[in-house]
Amino acid sequence: MAVLGLSLVAEHVSPKVAGILSGYPLGTAIALFYIGLEISPEFAASSAIYTLAGFSASLVLVCSYYYTSALLLLRVKVTNGLNCFLSTIAAVSSFLIAAYLISLFSFTLSISFILSLLAVLVFGGLLSKIRDAEVDDKLPITFKITLFRAVTAALIVLIVTGIAKVVNENWAGVLSAFPITLLPFLMIIHLSYGSAKAHTIIKHYPFGLGALMIYAASIAYLYPKVGLIAGTVVSFILATLYLLLLASVQHYIRAYRRRNALP
């Protein structure tokens, strides 16, 4: 449902807004909740520290997706479908390499948060020059399109949560940072509307990632203290407050720029 909802936002609002909302803790929340439910809240809390560190790997993923896609457009001129496929392969491979390297180190909650914050600043700067693009000709939402989007998202969730059962908490945590919602959503928009719209989503993803960082940090602290349900609810509230604050700041910046643009 999250992927379908983001697709509708991209189509009917803008890819920019959808890119920011992609940072909302949807897929990661599902992964961490099921790890806590099927293993233990303490295991999920320890995993969340590595999830927080792993968000830097998710930024490596989107950056790799963009540069692969842009390079293919510039140099090779492949079809849109092949561009999407090769960009996805490069992105997932980059994530796995980065995730493996992260899992080799020990992290505290504060170090994980600092690592992800630095990654947001670095990758956000690298991606900031991407030009925004809007969805013009919206595809009709047929049963076949809806089914494809739902199955793609569900398969990725099942794979990530399934792997988490057979690995240690370091790997389980980093894998929970895999952009379960973003990647299938990105592929759907790329296949449906072309690379420029997908690139717009990637450009604004780092801004929304703050919500995921707050969510994971809250889970790491709250799950052992208040349990799965209360910990999840409070963490969602904090992540939502971040996005509301971000929206207010961006609105203020736009209004300030409009005022200063006037003679």
N, C-alpha and C positions, 0 to 999 in steps of 0.2 A: 504493500500500500504506500509506503514511503517513496519508493521509486516512481510509482504512478503519480503520486501527488506532486513530486518535484518536476516530473515531465509536464504536467498541466501548468505549473507555475512558469516554467520556461516558455511554454507555448502561449500562454494567455497573459502573463505579466511581463517577464523579461528573463533572458538567461543570466543577467547580472544578479537579480534577486535570487534566482534559483541557485546560483553559485554560492552565494552567502548562506542560504538555508541548507546547503549541502553539508555545512559544518555543524548542523544541529545533531545532537547525539541520538541518531536513529539506529543505524546498523550496529555501531559500537555498543549502544545501550542493550540491544538484543543479545549480542555476543557475551558481554560481561554478565548480564542477568542470568543467562542460561548456564554459564560457567559456574556462577554462584549457586544456582538451583541444583545442578547435577553433580557438582563436586563439593563446594562449600563457600560460604561468604568470605571466609578468610583467604581462601585460595584466589577468589575473584578480586579481593582487595589488593593482594600482592601482585596479581596480574595487572591490575589497573595502573600501578606505578610504571610498569613496562609498556602498558598501552599509551600512557602519557608520553613516554620517551619515543614510542613508536610512531607518534604523529609526524615526527620529522621524516620517517620513512614514507608516510603517505604523501608528504610534500615532494619527496623525491619521485614518487609515482606520477603525480600530476605534471611535474616539470618534465619528466622523461616523455610522458604522453604528448605534451605540447611540442617539444623540440623534435621528436620523431615525426610527428604529423606535419609540422612546418617544413622540416627538411625534405620529406617525401613530396610535399606540394611544390617545393622550390626546385628540386633536383631531378626527381624521378617521374613525376606526373602520373601516379598510379590512380586507379579508380577510388571512389570514396569508400567503398566497402573494404577494399584491400588496405587503404590508408588506416581505417579504423582498426582492422585486425592486427596489422603490424604495430601500430601505436600501442594497442592493448598488450601485446606480447612484450614489447620493450618496457612498458610501464610496470607490469606485474613482475618481470624479471628484475628490474631495478629495485622494486619494493622488497623482494625476497633477499636480495644481496644486502641492502641497507638494514633490513630487519635482522638478518643473521648477525651482522656486525654489532648491532645494538644489543642483541641477546647475549653477547659474550661478556658484557660489562655488568657490574653491579651498580644499581641506581637507588638513590633516596628519592622521596617525593619532590623535594625542592630542586635537586639536580635535574630530574626528569622534566620538571616544569621549565626550568631555565633553558634546557636543550631545545625543547619544542618552541619556546618563545624566540630564541635565536634563529631557529629554522624558519619560523613565520616571517621574521624580518628579512632574512636573506632571500628566501624564495618569493616572498611577496614583492620584493624589489625587482627580482629578475623577471617576474611575470607582469609587472605593472604597466609595461609598454604595449601589451596586447590591445588591439583596438576592439571596442565593444561592437557586437552585432546583435540585431534583433531578429526574432522569428517572424517572417512575413506571411508566407503561405502555410497555414496550419493544416496538418494532416487530419482527416476525419478519424475519430477514435472508434475503430472497429473492434469486434471481438478478437480477431486474430492479433491485432497490435497489442491490445490489452493483455492477452494471454502470453504473448512473447515477453512483454515487459515484466510480468509477474513471475514467470518461470525463470527468467534470467536472474532476477534478484533473489528468488528463493534458493536457487542452486548455490549461489555464492555464500549465502548465510549458512546453509547446511554444511558446505565444505569447510568453512572457517571454524564453526562451532564443533564440527566433528574432529578436526585436527587437534583442537584444543584439549580434547579428552586424553590424547595419547602423548602429549609433550609436557615438559616442565612448565612452571608458572612464568618463567622468563619468556619462552616462546609463545605460550598461550596469551600472555599480555600483549606482546608485540603484534601477534596475528590479529588480536582484537582491534588494533589500530588500523587494520586494513579497511579502506573506504568501501565498505560493503554496499552502502547506498549510492555513493558517488559514482563508482566505476560503471555499474550497469546503466545508471542514469546518463552518464557521459556517453557511453556507447550508443544508447538509444537516440540521443539528440544528434550525435555525429552521423549515425546511419540515416536518420530521418531528415536532417536539415543541413548537413555539411559540417566541415571542420571549423569554420569561423564561429559558429554558434557554440560548439564544444569548447573552443579556445576562450570564449568569453566566460563560460562557467569556470574554467580553470583559473582565469585571472582573478576572480573574486572569491575563490575557495579559501585562500589563506585568511581573509578577513573573518569568515565564519568559523574558522577552526578554533578560535578562542572559546567558543561555546563547548566544543569537545574537550578542550584542555581543562576547563572549569569542571565539566562533568566527571572526567576521569579522576581528577584530583579529589573531588568530593566523594566519589565512590571509594577510593583508596582509604579515605579517612572514616567514612560513615558505615560502610558495610559491617566491619567487625563490631561497631558500637551499637547500631540501631537495627541491623538486619537488612534483608533484601528489599522489602517493600518500602519501608520508610526511607531507607537510603536512596533508593531509586527516585522516589517522589521528590525529595529535597534536592537531589542533584539535578533533576529536570527543571525545577523551579529556578535554581541558580543559573543554569545554562540559558533558560528563557530570558531571564533578567539581563544577561549579557547581550543577547541579540536585540532586545528592546533598547538598551543603552546604545548599542552600535547604530541602530536605525536612527535614533535621536541625534547622535553626533553627525552622521552622514547628512541628515536633513539640515542641520545647522550649517554644515560646510557648504552644501549646495545653495542655501539661502544667502550665505555670506558672499559667495562667488557671484551670484546674480546681482546682489546689491552693488558690488564693486565693479561689475561690468557695465552698469548703467552710467550714462554721462552725468 
